[in-house]
Amino acid sequence: MTVQTTPHLNFRGDARAALEFYRSVFGGDLTVMTYADMGGAEDPAESDLVVWGQVAAANGFRVMAYDVPAARPWSQGDDPFFVSVRGDDADELDAAWKRLSEGAFVIQPLGPSPWAERYGMLKDRFGVTWVLDVLGAQDSAQ
């Protein structure tokens, strides 16, 4: 049996924009189903919101998202999770960092750290905290 874990991000009206942005950062295919696609929403004004969406890239990057309907309680909270992107290609990670950091608040600039060749943390323009790193020699030996 194979098991795969995919972050599933919840938004209030920003899921499509967030997924499109993440596709522009990491590449891949975007799939979006709206409440209308599923037969409608309780509130017709929410019909075009995302009931399920995903970005899936050939390099293994995956993220899912949806728009929580107004009738359901939702709070973004304070750092309820981080999305970690760990790779082995510094150039690829640097390029993703550059795109992801547009409009972001950088918590820890991307650079060398005691545990990784590169490590950085930022909160993107959608309020999602991302950790990007490239494994160092000590990590890959484990």
C-alpha atoms as an extended CHARMM CRD file, in Angstrom:
* protein
*
       142  EXT
         1         1  MET       CA              0.0000000000        0.0000000000        0.0000000000  PROA      1               0.0000000000
         2         2  THR       CA              1.2080000000        3.5000000000       -0.8090000000  PROA      2               0.0000000000
         3         3  VAL       CA              0.1890000000        6.4800000000        1.3120000000  PROA      3               0.0000000000
         4         4  GLN       CA              0.5890000000       10.0890000000        0.2580000000  PROA      4               0.0000000000
         5         5  THR       CA              0.0220000000       13.1870000000        2.3830000000  PROA      5               0.0000000000
         6         6  THR       CA             -1.2200000000       16.3870000000        0.7740000000  PROA      6               0.0000000000
         7         7  PRO       CA             -1.7910000000       19.6880000000        2.5930000000  PROA      7               0.0000000000
         8         8  HSD       CA             -5.4310000000       20.7470000000        2.2750000000  PROA      8               0.0000000000
         9         9  LEU       CA             -5.7650000000       24.5010000000        2.7400000000  PROA      9               0.0000000000
        10        10  ASN       CA             -9.0250000000       26.1810000000        3.7290000000  PROA      10              0.0000000000
        11        11  PHE       CA             -9.9360000000       29.6890000000        2.6050000000  PROA      11              0.0000000000
        12        12  ARG       CA            -12.8950000000       32.0370000000        2.6140000000  PROA      12              0.0000000000
        13        13  GLY       CA            -13.2090000000       33.0200000000       -1.0420000000  PROA      13              0.0000000000
        14        14  ASP       CA             -9.4910000000       32.9280000000       -1.9800000000  PROA      14              0.0000000000
        15        15  ALA       CA             -9.0150000000       29.2370000000       -2.8290000000  PROA      15              0.0000000000
        16        16  ARG       CA             -8.9630000000       29.6760000000       -6.6260000000  PROA      16              0.0000000000
        17        17  ALA       CA             -6.5410000000       32.6110000000       -6.4930000000  PROA      17              0.0000000000
        18        18  ALA       CA             -4.3040000000       30.7340000000       -4.0420000000  PROA      18              0.0000000000
        19        19  LEU       CA             -4.2480000000       27.5710000000       -6.1830000000  PROA      19              0.0000000000
        20        20  GLU       CA             -3.4890000000       29.5820000000       -9.3280000000  PROA      20              0.0000000000
        21        21  PHE       CA             -0.6750000000       31.3230000000       -7.4920000000  PROA      21              0.0000000000
        22        22  TYR       CA              0.8090000000       28.0420000000       -6.2040000000  PROA      22              0.0000000000
        23        23  ARG       CA              0.6520000000       26.6020000000       -9.7280000000  PROA      23              0.0000000000
        24        24  SER       CA              2.5860000000       29.6690000000      -10.9680000000  PROA      24              0.0000000000
        25        25  VAL       CA              5.2060000000       29.0030000000       -8.2810000000  PROA      25              0.0000000000
        26        26  PHE       CA              5.5940000000       25.2130000000       -8.5150000000  PROA      26              0.0000000000
        27        27  GLY       CA              4.1060000000       24.3490000000      -11.9210000000  PROA      27              0.0000000000
        28        28  GLY       CA              1.7740000000       21.4360000000      -12.4710000000  PROA      28              0.0000000000
        29        29  ASP       CA             -1.8480000000       20.9170000000      -13.3210000000  PROA      29              0.0000000000
        30        30  LEU       CA             -4.7110000000       22.7970000000      -11.6950000000  PROA      30              0.0000000000
        31        31  THR       CA             -8.0640000000       21.1170000000      -11.0820000000  PROA      31              0.0000000000
        32        32  VAL       CA            -10.9640000000       23.1320000000       -9.6770000000  PROA      32              0.0000000000
        33        33  MET       CA            -14.5290000000       22.0770000000       -8.8920000000  PROA      33              0.0000000000
        34        34  THR       CA            -16.9700000000       24.7530000000       -7.8200000000  PROA      34              0.0000000000
        35        35  TYR       CA            -20.0650000000       24.4640000000       -5.6880000000  PROA      35              0.0000000000
        36        36  ALA       CA            -22.0420000000       24.9330000000       -8.9320000000  PROA      36              0.0000000000
        37        37  ASP       CA            -20.2160000000       21.9480000000      -10.4480000000  PROA      37              0.0000000000
        38        38  MET       CA            -21.4010000000       19.8770000000       -7.4840000000  PROA      38              0.0000000000
        39        39  GLY       CA            -25.0340000000       20.8860000000       -7.8620000000  PROA      39              0.0000000000
        40        40  GLY       CA            -25.0560000000       24.2950000000       -6.2060000000  PROA      40              0.0000000000
        41        41  ALA       CA            -24.3290000000       25.9820000000       -2.9280000000  PROA      41              0.0000000000
        42        42  GLU       CA            -26.6570000000       26.8020000000       -0.0610000000  PROA      42              0.0000000000
        43        43  ASP       CA            -26.0400000000       30.4540000000       -0.9050000000  PROA      43              0.0000000000
        44        44  PRO       CA            -26.2540000000       31.0360000000       -4.6850000000  PROA      44              0.0000000000
        45        45  ALA       CA            -23.6910000000       33.8490000000       -4.3240000000  PROA      45              0.0000000000
        46        46  GLU       CA            -21.1330000000       31.1430000000       -3.4470000000  PROA      46              0.0000000000
        47        47  SER       CA            -21.7600000000       28.9780000000       -6.5190000000  PROA      47              0.0000000000
        48        48  ASP       CA            -18.4460000000       29.9000000000       -8.1770000000  PROA      48              0.0000000000
        49        49  LEU       CA            -16.3740000000       29.2830000000       -5.0530000000  PROA      49              0.0000000000
        50        50  VAL       CA            -14.1030000000       26.2370000000       -4.8710000000  PROA      50              0.0000000000
        51        51  VAL       CA            -15.5480000000       23.1270000000       -3.2430000000  PROA      51              0.0000000000
        52        52  TRP       CA            -12.3780000000       21.1810000000       -4.1290000000  PROA      52              0.0000000000
        53        53  GLY       CA             -9.2090000000       22.1630000000       -5.9400000000  PROA      53              0.0000000000
        54        54  GLN       CA             -5.7280000000       20.7830000000       -6.3940000000  PROA      54              0.0000000000
        55        55  VAL       CA             -2.3670000000       21.5960000000       -7.9140000000  PROA      55              0.0000000000
        56        56  ALA       CA             -0.3390000000       18.4930000000       -8.8010000000  PROA      56              0.0000000000
        57        57  ALA       CA              3.1230000000       18.7920000000      -10.3530000000  PROA      57              0.0000000000
        58        58  ALA       CA              5.3530000000       16.1440000000      -11.9220000000  PROA      58              0.0000000000
        59        59  ASN       CA              8.0630000000       16.8570000000       -9.3270000000  PROA      59              0.0000000000
        60        60  GLY       CA              5.7550000000       15.5840000000       -6.5490000000  PROA      60              0.0000000000
        61        61  PHE       CA              4.3810000000       18.9240000000       -5.3180000000  PROA      61              0.0000000000
        62        62  ARG       CA              0.7110000000       18.6860000000       -4.3490000000  PROA      62              0.0000000000
        63        63  VAL       CA             -1.6380000000       20.9810000000       -2.4890000000  PROA      63              0.0000000000
        64        64  MET       CA             -5.4360000000       20.9860000000       -2.2010000000  PROA      64              0.0000000000
        65        65  ALA       CA             -7.7680000000       23.8040000000       -1.1890000000  PROA      65              0.0000000000
        66        66  TYR       CA            -11.3770000000       24.8190000000       -0.8210000000  PROA      66              0.0000000000
        67        67  ASP       CA            -13.5320000000       27.7860000000        0.1400000000  PROA      67              0.0000000000
        68        68  VAL       CA            -15.3430000000       27.2910000000        3.4270000000  PROA      68              0.0000000000
        69        69  PRO       CA            -18.9610000000       28.4100000000        2.9070000000  PROA      69              0.0000000000
        70        70  ALA       CA            -20.1770000000       31.4300000000        4.8760000000  PROA      70              0.0000000000
        71        71  ALA       CA            -22.6830000000       29.2770000000        6.7820000000  PROA      71              0.0000000000
        72        72  ARG       CA            -19.8020000000       27.3100000000        8.3350000000  PROA      72              0.0000000000
        73        73  PRO       CA            -17.5110000000       28.7900000000       11.0110000000  PROA      73              0.0000000000
        74        74  TRP       CA            -13.9290000000       29.3670000000        9.8720000000  PROA      74              0.0000000000
        75        75  SER       CA            -10.9180000000       31.1570000000       11.2550000000  PROA      75              0.0000000000
        76        76  GLN       CA             -7.5060000000       31.3810000000        9.6400000000  PROA      76              0.0000000000
        77        77  GLY       CA             -5.9310000000       31.3390000000       13.0860000000  PROA      77              0.0000000000
        78        78  ASP       CA             -2.3230000000       32.0680000000       13.9730000000  PROA      78              0.0000000000
        79        79  ASP       CA              0.0510000000       29.6020000000       12.3150000000  PROA      79              0.0000000000
        80        80  PRO       CA             -2.2150000000       26.5400000000       12.6630000000  PROA      80              0.0000000000
        81        81  PHE       CA              0.1070000000       24.7260000000       10.2220000000  PROA      81              0.0000000000
        82        82  PHE       CA              3.1540000000       25.1820000000        8.0010000000  PROA      82              0.0000000000
        83        83  VAL       CA              3.4740000000       23.8110000000        4.4900000000  PROA      83              0.0000000000
        84        84  SER       CA              6.9430000000       22.3210000000        4.1000000000  PROA      84              0.0000000000
        85        85  VAL       CA              8.6060000000       22.0330000000        0.6890000000  PROA      85              0.0000000000
        86        86  ARG       CA             11.8260000000       20.0460000000        0.8800000000  PROA      86              0.0000000000
        87        87  GLY       CA             13.8900000000       19.3290000000       -2.1870000000  PROA      87              0.0000000000
        88        88  ASP       CA             17.3260000000       18.3250000000       -3.3470000000  PROA      88              0.0000000000
        89        89  ASP       CA             17.7990000000       20.9040000000       -6.1160000000  PROA      89              0.0000000000
        90        90  ALA       CA             18.9040000000       24.2940000000       -4.7460000000  PROA      90              0.0000000000
        91        91  ASP       CA             18.2340000000       26.1200000000       -8.0230000000  PROA      91              0.0000000000
        92        92  GLU       CA             14.6700000000       24.7850000000       -8.2240000000  PROA      92              0.0000000000
        93        93  LEU       CA             14.0120000000       25.7030000000       -4.5980000000  PROA      93              0.0000000000
        94        94  ASP       CA             15.5310000000       29.1810000000       -5.0560000000  PROA      94              0.0000000000
        95        95  ALA       CA             13.2290000000       29.8060000000       -8.0340000000  PROA      95              0.0000000000
        96        96  ALA       CA             10.1640000000       28.6720000000       -6.0750000000  PROA      96              0.0000000000
        97        97  TRP       CA             11.1840000000       30.8960000000       -3.1240000000  PROA      97              0.0000000000
        98        98  LYS       CA             11.5220000000       33.9120000000       -5.4000000000  PROA      98              0.0000000000
        99        99  ARG       CA              8.0220000000       33.4430000000       -6.8320000000  PROA      99              0.0000000000
       100       100  LEU       CA              6.4060000000       32.4560000000       -3.5270000000  PROA      100             0.0000000000
       101       101  SER       CA              7.8700000000       35.4740000000       -1.7240000000  PROA      101             0.0000000000
       102       102  GLU       CA              6.0890000000       37.9910000000       -3.9900000000  PROA      102             0.0000000000
       103       103  GLY       CA              3.7730000000       39.8900000000       -1.6510000000  PROA      103             0.0000000000
       104       104  ALA       CA              4.8510000000       37.7170000000        1.2940000000  PROA      104             0.0000000000
       105       105  PHE       CA              6.1100000000       38.4860000000        4.7810000000  PROA      105             0.0000000000
       106       106  VAL       CA              9.5240000000       36.8270000000        5.1160000000  PROA      106             0.0000000000
       107       107  ILE       CA              9.9380000000       35.2950000000        8.5670000000  PROA      107             0.0000000000
       108       108  GLN       CA             13.3690000000       33.7500000000        7.9150000000  PROA      108             0.0000000000
       109       109  PRO       CA             15.2290000000       34.6980000000        4.7170000000  PROA      109             0.0000000000
       110       110  LEU       CA             16.2800000000       31.7820000000        2.5220000000  PROA      110             0.0000000000
       111       111  GLY       CA             19.8910000000       30.8930000000        3.2440000000  PROA      111             0.0000000000
       112       112  PRO       CA             22.2320000000       28.3960000000        4.8720000000  PROA      112             0.0000000000
       113       113  SER       CA             21.2830000000       26.9660000000        8.2590000000  PROA      113             0.0000000000
       114       114  PRO       CA             22.9250000000       24.5280000000       10.6720000000  PROA      114             0.0000000000
       115       115  TRP       CA             20.5930000000       21.7280000000        9.4780000000  PROA      115             0.0000000000
       116       116  ALA       CA             20.0990000000       22.4730000000        5.7910000000  PROA      116             0.0000000000
       117       117  GLU       CA             21.9610000000       23.8100000000        2.7850000000  PROA      117             0.0000000000
       118       118  ARG       CA             19.1110000000       26.2890000000        2.3950000000  PROA      118             0.0000000000
       119       119  TYR       CA             16.2330000000       27.0920000000        4.7250000000  PROA      119             0.0000000000
       120       120  GLY       CA             13.6340000000       29.8510000000        4.7140000000  PROA      120             0.0000000000
       121       121  MET       CA             10.1850000000       30.6030000000        6.1000000000  PROA      121             0.0000000000
       122       122  LEU       CA              7.5630000000       33.0610000000        4.8930000000  PROA      122             0.0000000000
       123       123  LYS       CA              3.8850000000       33.8600000000        5.1940000000  PROA      123             0.0000000000
       124       124  ASP       CA              2.4990000000       34.2520000000        1.6730000000  PROA      124             0.0000000000
       125       125  ARG       CA             -0.0390000000       36.8240000000        0.5220000000  PROA      125             0.0000000000
       126       126  PHE       CA             -2.8520000000       34.3830000000        1.3940000000  PROA      126             0.0000000000
       127       127  GLY       CA             -1.6990000000       34.0150000000        5.0160000000  PROA      127             0.0000000000
       128       128  VAL       CA             -0.1930000000       30.5210000000        4.5610000000  PROA      128             0.0000000000
       129       129  THR       CA              3.1770000000       29.8940000000        6.2450000000  PROA      129             0.0000000000
       130       130  TRP       CA              5.6710000000       28.0340000000        4.0450000000  PROA      130             0.0000000000
       131       131  VAL       CA              8.9740000000       26.4220000000        5.0330000000  PROA      131             0.0000000000
       132       132  LEU       CA             11.3460000000       25.6970000000        2.1400000000  PROA      132             0.0000000000
       133       133  ASP       CA             14.5960000000       23.8280000000        2.5260000000  PROA      133             0.0000000000
       134       134  VAL       CA             17.2600000000       21.8740000000        0.6720000000  PROA      134             0.0000000000
       135       135  LEU       CA             18.6670000000       18.9190000000        2.5470000000  PROA      135             0.0000000000
       136       136  GLY       CA             22.2570000000       19.1690000000        3.6330000000  PROA      136             0.0000000000
       137       137  ALA       CA             24.7440000000       16.3000000000        3.5200000000  PROA      137             0.0000000000
       138       138  GLN       CA             23.9730000000       15.4330000000        7.1510000000  PROA      138             0.0000000000
       139       139  ASP       CA             20.2410000000       15.0640000000        6.3540000000  PROA      139             0.0000000000
       140       140  SER       CA             20.6290000000       12.8940000000        3.2720000000  PROA      140             0.0000000000
       141       141  ALA       CA             22.8460000000       10.4240000000        5.1770000000  PROA      141             0.0000000000
       142       142  GLN       CA             19.9980000000        9.6240000000        7.6000000000  PROA      142             0.0000000000
